[in-house]
Amino acid sequence: MKINLPNALTLLRIFLVPFLVVVLLTKFDGRETVGLLIFLTAVATDFLDGFLARRRGEITTLGALLDPIADKLLISAAFISLVELGLAPAWMVVVVIGREFAVSGLRSIASGRGVVISASVWGKAKMFTQIAAVSLLILALRHENFALPGRIALWLVVAVALVSGTEYFTRFLRRIVLTPPAAGDGG
């Protein structure tokens, strides 16, 4: 199996996750700068891999499988590290990560029935708020003036995650539960 550039970028994102955790949880001067650089590099690979895959016509099954896993690993690792550092309440992180797994489960069930529940505006807003919150909270390791904006952003993440999760669940109900199966669907 040949790995194309978009898939290599996704694998790089997965590879960066343990480095992010180690940097954030190891006390040394400048860890917030290095941690933020690792996090934003990983985020950049998320935007680049999808863009390049579509642009170059290199959308693969491997990429479609690995990309959401890489996203969840990155965000989960970042938020769990922030809990360990006392910068994020555990209950908020449980809500955010729980939403990730719930939506993945719904999408998997839908996919098994041949239905694609694509990303929505709320899903994209969730990702944007997560990036902002993680970045601000990482900076709060050194600069206390980022702590309040980081906490506000984290509340926004929770709110958007709940709205987004509800929206996915509603679309799932409409498309899977409330829509009768087609003739011969067996379902």
N, CA and C of each residue as an Amber inpcrd file, in Angstrom:
protein
   561
   0.8440000  -1.1730000   0.0000000   0.0000000   0.0000000   0.0000000
   0.8910000   1.2390000   0.0000000   0.6440000   2.1140000  -0.9370000
   1.4110000   3.3430000  -1.0630000   0.7140000   4.4400000  -0.2490000
   1.5150000   5.1700000   0.5220000   0.9740000   6.2760000   1.3160000
   1.1150000   7.5640000   0.5080000  -0.0070000   8.2310000   0.2470000
   0.0490000   9.5010000  -0.4760000   0.3060000  10.6480000   0.5110000
   0.5150000  11.8520000  -0.0030000   0.8350000  13.0120000   0.8370000
  -0.2780000  13.3260000   1.8510000  -1.5420000  13.3490000   1.4540000
  -2.5850000  13.6260000   2.4550000  -2.5790000  12.6060000   3.5970000
  -2.4020000  11.3220000   3.2780000  -2.3660000  10.3030000   4.3290000
  -1.1090000  10.4420000   5.1870000   0.0000000  10.8390000   4.5810000
   1.2290000  11.0640000   5.3440000   1.0270000  12.2120000   6.3410000
   0.3060000  13.2410000   5.9380000   0.0120000  14.3600000   6.8450000
  -0.8740000  13.9090000   8.0050000  -1.8350000  13.0530000   7.7140000
  -2.6930000  12.5110000   8.7710000  -1.8660000  11.6750000   9.7400000
  -0.9760000  10.8530000   9.2140000  -0.1060000  10.0440000  10.0730000
   0.8290000  10.9320000  10.9000000   1.2880000  12.0320000  10.3200000
   2.1130000  12.9790000  11.0710000   1.3270000  13.5450000  12.2530000
   0.0550000  13.8520000  12.0350000  -0.7930000  14.3690000  13.1220000
  -0.8730000  13.3540000  14.2590000  -1.0620000  12.0910000  13.9190000
  -1.1080000  11.0370000  14.9380000   0.2390000  10.9350000  15.6500000
   1.3130000  11.0180000  14.8840000   2.6700000  10.9340000  15.4270000
   2.9660000  12.0940000  16.3900000   2.3980000  13.2690000  16.1430000
   2.6500000  14.4460000  16.9820000   1.9290000  14.3870000  18.3320000
   0.8770000  13.5920000  18.4340000   0.0710000  13.5440000  19.6590000
   0.8930000  13.1950000  20.9060000   1.6690000  12.0960000  20.9180000
   2.4350000  11.8140000  22.1370000   3.4600000  12.9050000  22.4630000
   4.0280000  13.5320000  21.4380000   4.9770000  14.6160000  21.6840000
   4.2800000  15.7990000  22.3580000   3.0620000  16.0940000  21.9100000
   2.2970000  17.1730000  22.5270000   2.0790000  16.8880000  24.0120000
   1.6560000  15.6730000  24.3390000   1.3850000  15.3040000  25.7260000
   2.6600000  15.4030000  26.5650000   3.7440000  14.8520000  26.0630000
   5.0100000  14.8830000  26.8090000   5.4600000  16.3240000  27.0430000
   5.3910000  17.1440000  26.0210000   5.8170000  18.5400000  26.1600000
   4.9390000  19.2740000  27.1690000   3.6310000  19.1160000  27.0710000
   2.7390000  19.8320000  27.9790000   2.9060000  19.3750000  29.4270000
   3.1660000  18.0980000  29.6330000   3.2100000  17.5610000  30.9970000
   4.6150000  17.5080000  31.5990000   5.6010000  17.9590000  30.8550000
   6.9670000  18.0140000  31.3750000   7.3010000  19.4700000  31.6710000
   7.7370000  19.7290000  32.8910000   8.0410000  21.1110000  33.2690000
   9.4070000  21.5160000  32.7320000   9.3990000  22.4650000  31.8290000
  10.6300000  23.0870000  31.3450000  10.2780000  24.4610000  30.8070000
  11.2580000  25.3340000  30.8030000  11.0350000  26.7000000  30.3500000
  10.6960000  26.7060000  28.8620000   9.5850000  27.2940000  28.5110000
   9.1710000  27.3890000  27.1140000   8.2580000  26.2720000  26.6450000
   7.8080000  25.4270000  27.5750000   6.9710000  24.2980000  27.1350000
   5.6760000  24.7620000  26.4870000   5.1570000  25.9180000  26.9250000
   3.9130000  26.3990000  26.3090000   4.1460000  26.7910000  24.8550000
   5.3040000  27.3570000  24.5460000   5.6110000  27.7290000  23.1640000
   5.7900000  26.4860000  22.3100000   6.5580000  25.5230000  22.8090000
   6.7830000  24.2760000  22.0620000   5.4650000  23.5120000  21.9310000
   4.6880000  23.4400000  23.0170000   3.4080000  22.7390000  22.9820000
   2.4430000  23.3710000  21.9870000   2.3790000  24.7090000  22.0050000
   1.4930000  25.3960000  21.0680000   1.9520000  25.1760000  19.6290000
   3.2480000  25.2020000  19.4020000   3.7830000  24.9620000  18.0670000
   3.4360000  23.5490000  17.5770000   3.5890000  22.5650000  18.4460000
   3.2340000  21.1780000  18.0810000   1.7330000  21.0880000  17.7890000
   0.9160000  21.6740000  18.6700000  -0.5360000  21.6120000  18.4960000
  -0.9620000  22.2740000  17.1880000  -0.4580000  23.4770000  16.9270000
  -0.8650000  24.1890000  15.7150000  -0.3200000  23.5230000  14.4470000
   0.8390000  22.8880000  14.5400000   1.3530000  22.1130000  13.4040000
   0.4150000  20.9460000  13.1160000  -0.0140000  20.2630000  14.1640000
  -0.9450000  19.1450000  13.9990000  -2.2710000  19.6290000  13.4140000
  -2.7590000  20.7650000  13.9010000  -4.0020000  21.3420000  13.3720000
  -3.8320000  21.6750000  11.8850000  -2.6780000  22.2360000  11.5240000
  -2.4260000  22.5830000  10.1170000  -2.4680000  21.3350000   9.2350000
  -1.9580000  20.2060000   9.7450000  -2.0100000  18.9730000   8.9420000
  -3.4540000  18.5450000   8.7120000  -4.3330000  18.8480000   9.6830000
  -5.7450000  18.4970000   9.5290000  -6.3660000  19.2690000   8.3710000
  -6.0610000  20.5450000   8.2870000  -6.6100000  21.3410000   7.1900000
  -5.9740000  20.9640000   5.8520000  -4.6690000  20.7330000   5.8740000
  -3.9480000  20.4320000   4.6440000  -4.2860000  19.0750000   4.0580000
  -4.4250000  18.0500000   4.9160000  -4.6450000  16.7060000   4.3670000
  -5.9380000  16.6220000   3.5600000  -7.0090000  17.1830000   4.0890000
  -8.2860000  17.1530000   3.3700000  -8.2540000  17.9850000   2.1030000
  -7.6520000  19.1720000   2.2030000  -7.5370000  20.0540000   1.0460000
  -6.7630000  19.3680000  -0.0770000  -5.5970000  18.8050000   0.2730000
  -4.7660000  18.1500000  -0.7370000  -5.4340000  16.8960000  -1.3060000
  -6.0940000  16.1410000  -0.4460000  -6.7590000  14.9220000  -0.9270000
  -7.8230000  15.2620000  -1.9750000  -8.6130000  16.3000000  -1.6990000
  -9.6500000  16.6990000  -2.6680000  -9.0260000  17.3100000  -3.9150000
  -8.0820000  18.1810000  -3.7270000  -7.4640000  18.9020000  -4.8430000
  -6.7150000  17.9660000  -5.7860000  -6.0290000  16.9800000  -5.2130000
  -5.2100000  16.0660000  -6.0150000  -5.9550000  14.7870000  -6.4000000
  -7.2090000  14.6770000  -5.9750000  -7.9770000  13.4700000  -6.2820000
  -7.4110000  12.2460000  -5.5860000  -6.9070000  12.4360000  -4.3580000
  -6.2700000  11.3450000  -3.6220000  -7.0540000  10.9670000  -2.3590000
  -8.3550000  10.9910000  -2.4650000  -9.1960000  10.5670000  -1.3420000
  -9.1460000   9.0490000  -1.2940000  -8.7580000   8.5090000  -0.1370000
  -8.6130000   7.0530000   0.0000000  -9.4260000   6.5560000   1.1950000
  -9.6730000   5.2740000   1.2070000 -10.3560000   4.6500000   2.3320000
  -9.5120000   4.8030000   3.5910000  -8.1970000   4.6190000   3.4620000
  -7.3040000   4.7770000   4.6010000  -7.3960000   6.1870000   5.1760000
  -7.3720000   7.1830000   4.3180000  -7.4800000   8.5700000   4.7670000
  -8.8200000   8.8540000   5.4370000  -9.8830000   8.3420000   4.8350000
 -11.2130000   8.5470000   5.4120000 -11.3370000   7.8880000   6.7820000
 -10.6070000   6.8000000   6.9960000 -10.6170000   6.1060000   8.2810000
  -9.7090000   6.8000000   9.2980000  -8.4970000   7.1540000   8.8680000
  -7.5120000   7.7140000   9.7930000  -7.7820000   9.1610000  10.2000000
  -8.3170000   9.9760000   9.2850000  -8.4880000  11.4020000   9.5680000
  -9.3240000  11.6720000  10.8150000 -10.5250000  11.0970000  10.9440000
 -11.2950000  11.3730000  12.1630000 -10.6390000  10.7990000  13.4190000
  -9.9200000   9.6790000  13.2760000  -9.2010000   9.1130000  14.4250000
  -8.1120000  10.0780000  14.8710000  -7.3700000  10.6010000  13.9040000
  -6.2990000  11.5510000  14.2130000  -6.8600000  12.8040000  14.8930000
  -7.9890000  13.2920000  14.3850000  -8.6230000  14.4780000  14.9840000
  -8.9970000  14.2160000  16.4390000  -9.6350000  13.0850000  16.6850000
 -10.0790000  12.7660000  18.0450000  -8.8990000  12.5410000  18.9860000
  -7.8540000  11.8790000  18.4890000  -6.6510000  11.6820000  19.3110000
  -6.0330000  13.0210000  19.7000000  -5.8950000  13.9090000  18.7380000
  -5.2720000  15.2100000  19.0000000  -6.0720000  16.0150000  20.0150000
  -7.3520000  16.1690000  19.7760000  -8.1860000  16.9860000  20.6630000
  -8.3010000  16.3360000  22.0370000  -8.5110000  15.0360000  22.0830000
  -8.6270000  14.3360000  23.3710000  -7.3320000  14.4570000  24.1740000
  -6.2020000  14.2210000  23.5290000  -4.9100000  14.2950000  24.2260000
  -4.6500000  15.7050000  24.7450000  -4.9590000  16.7040000  23.9290000
  -4.7430000  18.0930000  24.3500000  -5.6180000  18.4190000  25.5590000
  -6.9110000  18.1030000  25.4710000  -7.8160000  18.4370000  26.5780000
  -7.4870000  17.6460000  27.8450000  -7.1600000  16.3730000  27.7150000
  -6.8190000  15.5670000  28.8970000  -5.5450000  16.1070000  29.5470000
  -4.5870000  16.5240000  28.7420000  -3.3760000  17.1430000  29.2860000
  -3.7210000  18.4260000  30.0340000  -4.6450000  19.2050000  29.4980000
  -5.0460000  20.4550000  30.1530000  -5.7720000  20.1790000  31.4720000
  -6.5010000  19.0630000  31.5550000  -7.1140000  18.6590000  32.8250000
  -6.0140000  18.3410000  33.8280000  -5.0390000  17.5660000  33.4090000
  -3.9220000  17.1910000  34.2840000  -3.1830000  18.4250000  34.8010000
  -3.1030000  19.4540000  33.9700000  -2.4140000  20.6890000  34.3540000
  -3.2890000  21.6220000  35.1860000  -4.5470000  21.2390000  35.4000000
  -5.4590000  22.0690000  36.1810000  -6.0110000  23.2630000  35.4210000
  -5.9170000  23.2240000  34.0980000  -6.3800000  24.3460000  33.2780000
  -7.7750000  24.1300000  32.6940000  -8.2750000  22.9120000  32.7660000
  -9.6110000  22.6010000  32.2340000 -10.3130000  21.6580000  33.2010000
 -11.5690000  21.9530000  33.5500000 -12.3170000  21.0380000  34.4150000
 -12.6000000  19.7130000  33.6940000 -12.4280000  18.6240000  34.4220000
 -12.6030000  17.2890000  33.8340000 -14.0040000  17.1070000  33.2510000
 -15.0390000  17.6210000  33.9290000 -16.3970000  17.3900000  33.4460000
 -16.6060000  18.0100000  32.0670000 -15.9760000  19.1610000  31.8260000
 -16.1240000  19.8100000  30.5200000 -15.4500000  18.9660000  29.4300000
 -14.2990000  18.4370000  29.7560000 -13.5660000  17.6110000  28.8000000
 -14.3230000  16.3080000  28.5340000 -14.9540000  15.7510000  29.5470000
 -15.7660000  14.5430000  29.3530000 -16.9270000  14.8330000  28.4010000
 -17.5590000  15.9890000  28.5330000 -18.6560000  16.3600000  27.6310000
 -18.1390000  16.4500000  26.1930000 -17.0030000  17.1170000  26.0130000
 -16.4520000  17.3090000  24.6690000 -16.0390000  15.9730000  24.0470000
 -15.3020000  15.1680000  24.7980000 -14.8400000  13.8750000  24.2610000
 -16.0180000  12.9150000  24.0990000 -16.9500000  12.9460000  25.0220000
 -18.1510000  12.1110000  24.9040000 -18.9240000  12.4240000  23.6410000
 -19.0520000  13.7020000  23.3230000 -19.7320000  14.1160000  22.0920000
 -19.0030000  13.5400000  20.8780000 -17.6580000  13.5800000  20.9030000
 -16.8780000  13.0640000  19.7810000 -17.2040000  11.5900000  19.5310000
 -17.1980000  10.8020000  20.6040000 -17.4600000   9.3670000  20.4530000
 -18.9110000   9.0840000  20.0950000 -19.8360000   9.8500000  20.6470000
 -21.2570000   9.6520000  20.3300000 -21.5210000   9.9250000  18.8490000
 -20.9860000  11.0400000  18.3460000 -21.1880000  11.3760000  16.9340000
 -20.5090000  10.3420000  16.0390000 -19.3200000   9.8860000  16.4180000
 -18.6480000   8.8400000  15.6340000 -19.4970000   7.5750000  15.5870000
 -20.0850000   7.2210000  16.7150000 -20.9610000   6.0480000  16.7560000
 -22.1670000   6.1970000  15.8590000 -22.8120000   7.3710000  15.9150000
 -23.9720000   7.6190000  15.0600000 -23.5920000   7.5460000  13.5830000
 -22.4620000   8.1640000  13.2430000 -22.0280000   8.1540000  11.8490000
 -21.6870000   6.7340000  11.3910000 -21.1270000   5.9420000  12.2860000
 -20.7790000   4.5590000  11.9510000 -22.0380000   3.7350000  11.7040000
 -23.0300000   3.8910000  12.5580000 -24.3030000   3.1770000  12.3720000
 -24.9400000   3.5960000  11.0510000 -24.9570000   4.8980000  10.7850000
 -25.5440000   5.4010000   9.5430000 -24.7900000   4.8530000   8.3360000
 -23.4620000   4.8590000   8.4230000 -22.6370000   4.3570000   7.3230000
 -22.9340000   2.8840000   7.0520000 -23.1480000   2.1190000   8.1110000
 -23.4890000   0.7110000   7.9630000 -24.8000000   0.5060000   7.2340000
 -25.6240000   1.5190000   7.2200000 -26.9020000   1.4610000   6.5030000
 -26.8430000   2.2080000   5.1750000 -25.6200000   2.6030000   4.7920000
 -25.4490000   3.2740000   3.5100000 -25.8100000   4.7440000   3.5150000
 -25.8990000   5.3380000   4.7010000 -26.2590000   6.7510000   4.8200000
 -25.0490000   7.5230000   5.3280000 -24.7440000   8.6190000   4.6550000
 -23.6370000   9.4750000   5.0820000 -24.2170000  10.6750000   5.8150000
 -23.7700000  10.8690000   7.0460000 -24.1410000  12.0680000   7.7930000
 -22.8990000  12.9530000   7.7880000 -22.8980000  13.9060000   6.8860000
 -21.7110000  14.7220000   6.6690000 -21.5500000  15.7780000   7.7600000
 -20.3570000  16.3520000   7.7790000 -20.0640000  17.4170000   8.7470000
 -20.9810000  18.6030000   8.4750000 -21.3400000  19.2750000   9.5380000
 -22.2140000  20.4350000   9.4090000 -21.4530000  21.6880000   9.8110000
 -22.1110000  22.8170000   9.6760000 -21.5450000  24.0910000  10.1210000
 -21.2350000  24.0170000  11.6120000 -22.0890000  23.3490000  12.3860000
 -21.8590000  23.2290000  13.8310000 -20.6250000  22.3880000  14.1290000
 -20.4010000  21.3590000  13.3340000 -19.2100000  20.5440000  13.5160000
 -17.9400000  21.3400000  13.2410000 -17.9960000  22.1810000  12.2310000
 -16.8520000  23.0310000  11.9040000 -16.6500000  24.0970000  12.9880000
 -17.7370000  24.6440000  13.5040000 -17.6420000  25.6250000  14.5950000
 -17.0480000  24.9750000  15.8400000 -17.4140000  23.7260000  16.0680000
 -16.8710000  22.9990000  17.2190000 -15.3690000  22.8700000  17.1020000
 -14.8920000  22.5180000  15.9230000 -13.4500000  22.3740000  15.7190000
 -12.7400000  23.7100000  15.9230000 -13.2910000  24.7780000  15.3840000
 -12.6860000  26.1090000  15.5330000 -12.6180000  26.5160000  17.0080000
 -13.7010000  26.3130000  17.7530000 -13.6940000  26.6980000  19.1720000
 -12.7140000  25.8280000  19.9650000 -12.5890000  24.5540000  19.5870000
 -11.6330000  23.6770000  20.2730000 -10.1990000  24.1590000  20.0590000
  -9.8790000  24.5170000  18.8330000  -8.5280000  25.0080000  18.5310000
  -8.2390000  26.2710000  19.3340000  -9.2070000  27.1880000  19.3690000
  -9.0250000  28.4420000  20.1130000  -8.8480000  28.1660000  21.6050000
  -9.7080000  27.3290000  22.1750000  -9.6420000  27.0510000  23.6080000
  -8.3380000  26.3690000  23.9910000  -7.9520000  25.3410000  23.2490000
  -6.7030000  24.6330000  23.5590000  -5.5230000  25.5910000  23.4460000
  -5.4830000  26.3830000  22.3910000  -4.3720000  27.3230000  22.1980000
  -4.2830000  28.3220000  23.3450000  -5.4130000  28.9180000  23.7140000
  -5.4190000  29.8940000  24.8080000  -5.0210000  29.2560000  26.1350000
  -5.5080000  28.0540000  26.3870000  -5.1900000  27.3910000  27.6570000
  -3.7270000  26.9480000  27.7050000  -3.1630000  26.5530000  26.5780000
  -1.7290000  26.2380000  26.5530000  -0.9270000  27.4970000  26.8780000
  -1.3180000  28.6230000  26.2820000  -0.6180000  29.8840000  26.5600000
  -0.7640000  30.3030000  28.0190000  -1.8610000  29.9010000  28.6610000
  -2.0900000  30.2360000  30.0690000  -1.0870000  29.5480000  30.9930000
  -0.3770000  28.5310000  30.4820000   0.6700000  27.9020000  31.2840000
   1.7110000  28.9330000  31.7250000   2.0050000  29.8710000  30.8680000
   3.0370000  30.8690000  31.1600000   2.4350000  32.2440000  31.4190000
   1.3900000  32.5760000  30.7030000   0.8220000  33.9290000  30.7610000
  -0.5890000  33.8650000  31.3340000  -0.7300000  34.2140000  32.5760000
  -2.0120000  34.1180000  33.2910000  -3.1360000  34.8830000  32.5840000
  -2.7790000  35.9410000  31.8380000  -3.8230000  36.7350000  31.1770000
  -4.5550000  35.9560000  30.0790000  -4.0620000  34.7700000  29.7010000
  -4.7660000  33.9210000  28.7290000  -5.7400000  32.9480000  29.4130000
  -5.6790000  32.8580000  30.7380000  -6.5080000  31.8770000  31.4580000
  -7.9940000  32.1880000  31.3240000  -8.3950000  33.4200000  31.5600000
  -9.8210000  33.7710000  31.4770000 -10.3540000  33.6090000  30.0520000
  -9.6780000  34.1750000  29.0320000 -10.1770000  33.9230000  27.6700000
 -10.2090000  32.4270000  27.3260000  -9.2360000  31.6680000  27.8480000
  -9.2210000  30.2250000  27.6110000 -10.4140000  29.5320000  28.2380000
 -10.7620000  29.9350000  29.4590000 -11.9350000  29.3360000  30.1320000
 -13.2310000  29.7140000  29.4140000 -13.3080000  30.9640000  28.9780000
 -14.4950000  31.4010000  28.2210000 -14.6050000  30.5870000  26.9270000
 -13.4760000  30.4250000  26.2500000 -13.4730000  29.6280000  25.0130000
 -13.8700000  28.1840000  25.2950000 -13.4460000  27.6600000  26.4480000
 -13.8070000  26.2810000  26.8030000 -15.3130000  26.1590000  27.0430000
 -15.9180000  27.1420000  27.6810000 -17.3840000  27.1340000  27.8400000
 -18.0520000  27.1440000  26.4630000 -17.4840000  27.9220000  25.5520000
 -18.0160000  27.9700000  24.1910000 -17.8910000  26.6050000  23.5160000
 -16.7580000  25.9320000  23.7330000 -16.5520000  24.5890000  23.1810000
 -17.6510000  23.6500000  23.6650000 -17.9180000  23.6760000  24.9700000
 -18.9490000  22.7960000  25.5370000 -20.3190000  23.1130000  24.9340000
 -20.6420000  24.4010000  24.8430000 -21.9400000  24.7960000  24.2800000
 -22.0590000  24.3510000  22.8220000 -21.0340000  24.6160000  22.0310000
 -21.0700000  24.2440000  20.6110000 -21.0710000  22.7210000  20.4610000
 -20.3320000  22.0230000  21.3170000 -20.3220000  20.5570000  21.2650000
 -21.7170000  20.0000000  21.5340000 -22.4090000  20.5730000  22.5110000
 -23.7690000  20.1090000  22.8250000 -24.7420000  20.4080000  21.6850000
 -24.6590000  21.6150000  21.1360000 -25.5380000  21.9740000  20.0130000
 -25.2180000  21.0850000  18.8080000 -23.9410000  20.9420000  18.5080000
 -23.5180000  20.1170000  17.3690000 -23.9340000  18.6610000  17.5610000
 -23.7070000  18.1290000  18.7530000 -24.0930000  16.7450000  19.0380000
 -25.5870000  16.5400000  18.8900000 -26.3590000  17.4950000  19.3900000
 -27.8240000  17.4290000  19.2650000 -28.2340000  17.4740000  17.8000000
 -27.5710000  18.3220000  17.0320000 -27.8880000  18.4440000  15.6100000
 -27.5760000  17.1440000  14.8630000 -26.4360000  16.5150000  15.1560000
 -26.1030000  15.2260000  14.5380000 -27.1320000  14.1650000  14.9360000
 -27.4890000  14.1300000  16.2200000 -28.4530000  13.1510000  16.7000000
 -29.8020000  13.3390000  16.0090000 -30.2190000  14.5860000  15.8300000
 -31.4920000  14.8810000  15.1500000 -31.4360000  14.4180000  13.7000000
 -30.3260000  14.7060000  13.0180000 -30.1990000  14.2500000  11.6230000
 -30.1680000  12.7310000  11.5480000 -29.5080000  12.0940000  12.5180000
 -29.4700000  10.6320000  12.5760000 -30.8890000  10.0820000  12.7340000
 -31.6400000  10.6300000  13.6690000 -33.0150000  10.1740000  13.8830000
 -33.8500000  10.3050000  12.6160000 -33.7540000  11.4550000  11.9560000
 -34.5320000  11.6840000  10.7380000 -34.1440000  10.7210000   9.6220000
 -32.8390000  10.5170000   9.4480000 -32.3620000   9.7320000   8.3030000
 -32.3930000   8.2330000   8.5470000 -32.2270000   7.7960000   9.7910000
 -32.1020000   6.3630000  10.0730000 -33.3330000   5.8160000  10.7940000
 -33.7070000   6.4230000  11.8780000 -34.7740000   5.8740000  12.7260000
 -36.1480000   6.1720000  12.1640000 -36.3760000   7.4070000  11.7180000
 -37.7120000   7.7990000  11.2900000 -37.9850000   7.5680000   9.8150000
 -36.9450000   7.2270000   9.0430000 -37.1130000   6.9590000   7.6210000
 -37.2760000   5.4710000   7.4170000 -38.3950000   5.0360000   6.8670000
 -38.5700000   3.5940000   6.6530000 -37.5340000   3.0710000   5.6460000
 -37.0690000   1.8280000   5.8600000 -36.0870000   1.2570000   4.9310000
 -36.6830000   1.0800000   3.5440000 -35.8330000   1.2020000   2.5510000
 -36.2670000   0.9960000   1.1660000 -36.6080000  -0.4670000   0.9520000
 -37.4590000  -0.7440000  -0.0330000 -37.8320000  -2.1230000  -0.3340000
 -36.5780000  -2.9350000  -0.6260000 -36.4850000  -4.0940000  -0.0150000
 -35.3310000  -4.9600000  -0.2270000 -34.1160000  -4.5630000   0.5990000
 -34.2710000  -3.5520000   1.4790000 -33.1670000  -3.0720000   2.3020000
 -32.8820000  -4.0320000   3.4430000 -33.8660000  -4.7800000   3.8570000
 -33.6790000  -5.7500000   4.9170000 -33.5950000  -5.1270000   6.2830000
 -33.8240000  -3.8330000   6.3460000 -33.5340000  -3.1850000   7.5660000
 -34.4990000  -2.6840000   8.4610000
